[in-house]
Amino acid sequence: MHIGTGFSQAMEHRLFRSMFEERKRVFVDLLRWDVPVIAGRYEIDQFDNDRAVYIVVTGDDGEHRASARLLPTMHEHILGTIFPDLCEEAPPRGGAILEITRFCLARKLPARERLEVRNQLVTALVEYALANQIHSFTGVAEWPWFQQILSFGWTCRPLGLPTSEEGRSLVALQIDVDDRTREQLRAGGIFRPIGLADLPAAA
């Protein structure tokens, strides 16, 4: 996994620019989300700022295979800013709580590889949390994806009842991460050993 801290740093690197391109292919071209596209190539919204953390999983060729964006919940983030009504109580906030957004798998991946790469990205998120004293992730998921997230075996719970938004059933969720989480993912068949790679040179 490769970690980029802040939008400005990310845009200096080809790998992270390819992440924004892949986000456009997935969330705009495929899923038809109504989100901004910059220069006809990059899916970038108001939450892509210098507080965002980007995690990218690459293959042996060094190319983007999967990625996610993490947002600090002490500042503006999607659940707290756009979808607070999905929570029965106030959305969780704290220095040890990050929001997972833009969970993205490359469209070019063969079907037989998608689950493996998904598992690598889930593992990368947990490894990042454990290395940085992050105790919880929050997020917003459509109902089918939320059911998958629950099946991973980690400690995950809804923060409110599913709500219909523009024809989609959305759920707010919280995932707790601690010393048990690796074993929980192993038991669910999700955990994959993954290491931190050096950030590619700016280009």
Rosetta blueprint (number, residue, H / E / L):
1 M L
2 H E
3 I E
4 G E
5 T E
6 G L
7 F H
8 S H
9 Q H
10 A H
11 M L
12 E L
13 H L
14 R H
15 L H
16 F H
17 R H
18 S H
19 M H
20 F H
21 E H
22 E H
23 R H
24 K H
25 R H
26 V H
27 F H
28 V H
29 D H
30 L H
31 L L
32 R L
33 W L
34 D L
35 V L
36 P L
37 V E
38 I E
39 A L
40 G L
41 R L
42 Y E
43 E E
44 I L
45 D L
46 Q L
47 F L
48 D L
49 N L
50 D L
51 R L
52 A L
53 V E
54 Y E
55 I E
56 V E
57 V E
58 T E
59 G L
60 D L
61 D L
62 G L
63 E L
64 H E
65 R E
66 A E
67 S E
68 A E
69 R E
70 L E
71 L E
72 P E
73 T L
74 M L
75 H L
76 E L
77 H L
78 I H
79 L H
80 G H
81 T H
82 I L
83 F L
84 P H
85 D H
86 L H
87 C L
88 E L
89 E L
90 A L
91 P L
92 P L
93 R L
94 G L
95 G L
96 A L
97 I E
98 L E
99 E E
100 I E
101 T E
102 R E
103 F E
104 C E
105 L E
106 A L
107 R L
108 K L
109 L L
110 P L
111 A H
112 R H
113 E H
114 R H
115 L H
116 E H
117 V H
118 R H
119 N H
120 Q H
121 L H
122 V H
123 T H
124 A H
125 L H
126 V H
127 E H
128 Y H
129 A H
130 L H
131 A H
132 N L
133 Q L
134 I L
135 H L
136 S E
137 F E
138 T E
139 G E
140 V E
141 A E
142 E E
143 W H
144 P H
145 W H
146 F H
147 Q H
148 Q H
149 I H
150 L H
151 S H
152 F L
153 G L
154 W L
155 T E
156 C E
157 R E
158 P E
159 L L
160 G L
161 L L
162 P L
163 T E
164 S E
165 E E
166 E L
167 G L
168 R E
169 S E
170 L E
171 V E
172 A E
173 L E
174 Q E
175 I E
176 D E
177 V L
178 D L
179 D L
180 R L
181 T H
182 R H
183 E H
184 Q H
185 L H
186 R H
187 A H
188 G L
189 G L
190 I L
191 F L
192 R L
193 P L
194 I L
195 G L
196 L L
197 A L
198 D L
199 L L
200 P L
201 A L
202 A L
203 A L
